[in-house]
Structures are given as structure tokens and as C-alpha cells.
Amino acid sequence: MKSLEELTRPNIWSLAPYSSARNEYSGHTAKVILDANENPYNKPFNRYPDPLQEDVKAKLAVIKRVSPEQIFLGNGSDEAIDLPYRCFCRPGIDNVVAIEPTYGMYKVCADINDVEYRPVLLDENYQITAEKLLKATDKNTKVIWVCSPNNPTGNNINHDEIAKLVDAFDGLVIVDEAYSDFSSQKPFRDEFEKHPNMIVLNTFSKAWGCAAIRLGMAFASKEIINIFNKVKYPYNVNSLTQKQALEALKDPYEVDKWVKIILQERLRMMQAFKDLPICEKVYNTDANFFLAKMQNAQKTYDYLVNKGIVVRNRTRISLCGNCLRITIGTKSENQELLAALRNL
């Protein structure tokens, strides 16, 4: 791969990051804190949060089997998606490559940052080869995006093809594993130390059931994480989010229970959809949702909305014509959906 300095925007490489009051102080426990122009009243909400979320990272590192220095925490995964553009991609010059269809924020962030976005269509099995992705690159390609399990298709992208891609590409490969906790495939998070050009994303929003607190994760080399920390806003993760994350991390086994129940319901729901006369195909999935091809997706979607049931209509997305994306809910929610569809 190219050196990290070659990949990084020159102004970012030489950037002197903002130094907050909380960054500068370290050492003894403080009894009197008069350094950050905070209001002394309304404790504990008057204090700025830890800018590097060290307590959360320490607990997360044990669970994810990485070093705290290899973790970036952001305001949802969307911050970790936006930062590679801001750190590595020169506006109006560089480009990124991504599988298609996939999560829409990769393109939105590219457009915001004035970076050319090059989608590469998956095949009929929602798979792709490293060779096909590499053919879309040129000397100004800084990043290749791979979401696995992919959204909206639900399936894992072939592990060996991603590994080939990482080995062959001289830029950064970002593997978004937001749904990996629902998959039996070994996550790339366990392999990124072998690949200095790999960034792996994850989130508290899916398996951890904490979408409301907006906390995303990126795992990468210490050097890449340091660049992210230079560019991020000083207090990007608020104190309430950090507190709730620490509470969630106390019991990872509870998350395992939730995942097990969701997987059981996923199997039941997929079989039930296969039995529906209005459903033409149910696609295999490795996520907490599945894609179902309907006879008339728009009609079915409108019918469900009138019943107060909301699913996602993906019919306008590439390769997803007449498809609904069904998120696995509680057993009672799933049953209500099935009952409505059986009466259509």
C-alpha cells in the first residue's frame, strides 16, 4: 500500500489539532476544576465529556479483543463514514469505489465532500469479485467501501474476495460490519492488524440495541486512529452517551441473548414469507433483516402503512426491484406483520 502520509490530505497530515482543556490535563485527581470556562453549577451536566472516551474504549477493547488505541468512537457510524473523506480525499480530485447497492451514506458523504463516487454493481447473487472493484480504481482512488453483511441485501460479501481486495489495493479498504453480530462469518475486526490499509466499522445501534445514543465504532491501526482523532470535533461523543455505553458494556451476555432470539425469529419470518402467495422470493441473509421480492412491493407497502405497520420499500434501489426490506422485530410485532399480509 501507499504510505499513510501519501494517502492523507497534505493539510490534514500537517494539521495541529485543537487542544481542549480536557486533553491538556492529566495526572492527579482534580479537586477544583477551573480550566474550561464551564458553569460551576448543574453538576454533572456542567462538565465537558472525555474527548477520547477512554473509559468506554477500555471496556470495549476487552470485548472486541483490540487495543484501546485501535478504537475510534464517533457520533454514530456516520461520523466514522464521513471522516475518511475529510482525512484522505482531496475534494474535486480523489475518488472512492463502492459496491452497489449498499448503504446510502457512503455516497451522501462523498457528495458533501466533493469526492467522486464510483458504484460497482453486484452480480445476481449480490456478490462481487476483487478484480471487478479494482478495475474501477485509478491513481486517485483513495478508498474502497464494502458493507458486509450488506445493506440492503443482507448477505455477507465473499470473505476471500474482500481479503484479495485488501491485499491488492494500495489505498484504504473500509469494511462496514454494522450487522456482523448477526452473522456466523468471522469478522474482519479480528484481522485488521494484518492489514494496515483496512478500517473496520461497527455500531452500538444494531445488536447492542442502542440506536438512540448514537455511538459508532471504527477499528484500525493506531496511526489511522490518530488521524481521525486530529480531525474529529473535540467533544464528539457526549457524556450521556458515554454513560449509557458503559452501562450497556456491563452485560455483553445480554446482547448475545438478544441476538439469539432475533436469529430464531429471522428463520421463522423468512419461512413464513416464503409461504405467502404475494411473495416471490426471500433472499438469504446474515443480518437482522431480510429482503423479500413481492408481486407488487408498492401496493404491499401502502397496505401495511394503512395498517400502521412500517417496513422499508427498496424497489427503487439497484437490483432490488419489487423488494421490501423486513427488519426482525419482537415476536408480537412479527406476528402482527404476518397476520396483516395473510389478509392481503
N, C-alpha and C positions, 0 to 999 in steps of 0.2 A: 504494500500500500504506500501511498504518498505519506510523507511525514505529516504530523499533526499541524505543524506550522504552515506547510503548503496548503493544507485543507482549510485552515482557518482564515477568515477575512483579515487582511492586514491590520485594519483599525481595531479589530477585536483582540488580535494577538498582542497588540501593544497597549491595550486598554488598561488604565488604572481604575479598578472597581471602586465604587462608592464604599466608604468605610463608615459603618454605623457605630453608634455608641456601644451597642452590644457586641460588635465584632472586636472592638479595641480593648474591652475589659476582660481580663482573665486572671485567675489566681485565687485569692482568698474569698470566702463567702462575704458578700457585701451586706452591711447592716443599714447603711444610709446610701441611697441611690439618687444622685443629683446630677447625672451626666447627660440625660437625653431630652431635657425640656419637657418632661411628662408632667401631667397634673398629679399632685401627691394624693389626691382623693379618688374614691370609687375603685378601691382595690377589689379583685386583682386585674380588672379590665383597664386600669390606667397605664399598665406597663406594656412596652413593646414585646412582641414574641421573640423567641430564639430564632435568629435569622437563618441558622443552619440546621434547626430541628434535631439537635444532637441526641436528645433522649429517645425520640421516635426512631431515629436511624439505628441507635444501639440495639433496641429491641427487634427491629425489623431485620437487622443484619443476621441475628441468630436464626430467625425463622427462614430467611431466604438463603442462608449459607453463603453470605458475601461479607466483605469488609464494609464498615460504615462509610469509608472514604470512596467506595464504589457506588454509592447511592445518591441520587438526586431526588428531592421531593418538590413537587410543584402544585400549583393551583389547578387540580385536575390533570389528567394526562394531556389535555390540550396545551398546557404550558410547555410540557416536555416535547410536544409535537412542534410547537412554534419556535422553540429555542434553536434547533438545528439550522433553521433558515436564518435566524438572526446571527448565529455564530459563524456559520460556514459558507453561506450562499451570498455571493455578491449580486445585489439587485440589478436586473437587466442584463446580466452576463451569464450567470451559472444556471443550471437546470437540475431537476430531480426526476427520477423514474419511479413509477409505482405500478403495482398490479391493478387491474380493473375488471370487475367492480371491487371497491373496497371502501373503507371508512372515509367519509367526505371531508374531514378536517384537514387531511394531508393537502388536498387541493386548495381549500379555503386559505390555509396559512401560506401556501405558495403564492396565491393571488395577492394576498395582503402584502407580502414581502417582495412582490415584483420578481418572482422567480418562475421560469418556465417549468410547467408540469407536464410530464410525458407519460400518459397512461398506456399500459401494455395489456391487451385483452387476455383473460384466462381462456383455457380451452373448454370444451363442452362438459368436462368433469370438474370444472373450476380449479384446474391445476395449471402450472406453468413451469417452463424449464429455465435454468440459469442462463442458458445460451440466448433464449428469446429476450430476456431482460437486458442482458449485456449488449445485445445488438442495438438497443435503443439508447445506449450511452454514447457520449463523446468526451473530449478532453475537458469539457466544462461541467460534466455531471459530478455533483458532489455527494448526492445521497440516493440510495435506492430504498423504497418503502415496501415492506412485506408485512401484512397483517395475518397472523396465524395463531389460533383459528381466525379465519377471515370473517369480516363483517361486510356485507350481509349474507354471504353464502354459508357460513357456519363451519366449514371444513378446515382441517389442517392443510397448509401448503406442504408439499413433499419435503421432508426434513433434509434428505440428501441434496436436493436441488438448492435449498437455502444454503447449505454448507458449501456447495460448489460456488455459489454466488459470492459468499463472503471471502472465499479463498482467491477468487479470480478478479474481484473488483478492487481498484486502487483507491476508491473513496470510502464513504461510510455506508454500511448496511444497517438499517433500523428495523428490528423485528418487534412488532407490536403484539404482545402476548396478553392483552386485556382479558381474554377468555381462557387462558391456558389452564386455570384451575379446574375447568370442566373437561379437560382433555386427558387422555391416558398417555399422550406422547410426552417424552422428556422435554422440559422447557429449555430454550436456548440460554436462559439465565444461568444454567449450570455449565455453559460452555464459553461464555463471553471472554473469560480470562485467556483463552487460547487465541482469541481474535481481537487484536487491538482496534480494529476498524468496525466493531459491532457495538450497537447500542440496543438494549432490550427494554421495552416499556411494559409496565404493568399498572394496576389501578386498585384502589380501595372500593371502587364503585360496583363491581360485579360480585365475585364470590364473597367478599368481605361485607357486602350489604351496606356500604357507607357512601352511597352516591351523593347524599346531601352535604357531606362535609368537604367535598371537592379536594381530593388528595390523590395525585398521580405519582408514579414512581418511574425512574429511569435507572438502569444498571449499566455501567460502562467502566472503562479504565479510570483510574484516579485523575489522569491528565485531562480526559474529556469532561469529567465531572467538575474539575476546577474551572474549566472554561464556562460551563453552564453557570456555575456559581458567580463568576465575574459579571455575567450579563443579566442574570435574573434580577427582579426588583428586590430590594434589601429584605423586606418582610413579606415574602410572597405567600407564606402559609401562616394563617392567624392562630392565635393562642387557643381558641375554642376548637379548631380543627385538630391541632396537635394534642389537646387533652382527650378528645374523643378517639383519636387514633391510638393513643396509649391504652385507653380503656378496651378498645377492640383487640389490641395485640395481647392482652392478658390471657385470652382464651382462644387460641387458634383451633383447638379441637371442636369448638362450637361451629366454626366455619366449615370444618370437614363434615360435620353432621348436615349442615345446610346443603352443601354440595351433593352429598349422597342422596338426600331427599329430592333435590332438583333433578339429578340424573335418573332417578326412578320415575319421576313424573314425566321427564322428557321421553323416555321409552314408551310410556303409556300413551302420551299425547300423540306421538308420531304414528303409533299403530292405529289410534282412533281416527286420525286424519286420513290414513290410507283407506279406511273403511267408508269414508264419506263419499257419496256419489258425486259431489261437486268438486272433489279434489282429484286432480290428475296425477300428481307425483309429490312425494315427500323426499327431500334431499337429505342425504346423510349429514350429520353434524357432529362437531366436537365442542360445541359451545352451550350456553344456557338458552338457546333459541334454535329454531329450525325454519327452513324455507319451504313453503308449500306452494306448488303450482295449482291454481284453481281454474275452473272453467271460465269464470269471469271475476277477476280479482276486485275490480272496482265495484261491481254490484255487491259482492260479498262484504267488502269493506264498508260500504254505505249502509248496508243492512245491519251490520254489527254496531256501527256508530249510533244508529237509531235505537238500538237496544242498550246503549250505554256501555258498550264493550269496545275498547280501542286496541287494535293491532297495528302493524306497520305495512302500508301498501308500498311495495318495492317495484311495481310494474313498469315504472319509467326508468329504472336502473338497467344498465347494460347487462344482458344475459339473464335478466330476472323478469321477463315479460309474464304478466298474469300471476305474479308471485306475491304472497303475503309472508311477512316475517312474524313468527309467533314466539314471543318470549314466554318461558315457563314461569307460571305464577304459583300460587298456593293451590292445593288440591281443589278447594272450593271454587277458586277463580277459574281454574282449568275446566272444571265440570260445568260451570255456567257458560263458558265459551262453547263447549261441545254441545250442550243442550240447545243453545241458540242455533248452531249450524245444522243440527239434525232436524230442525224445524223449518229450515230454509227451502 
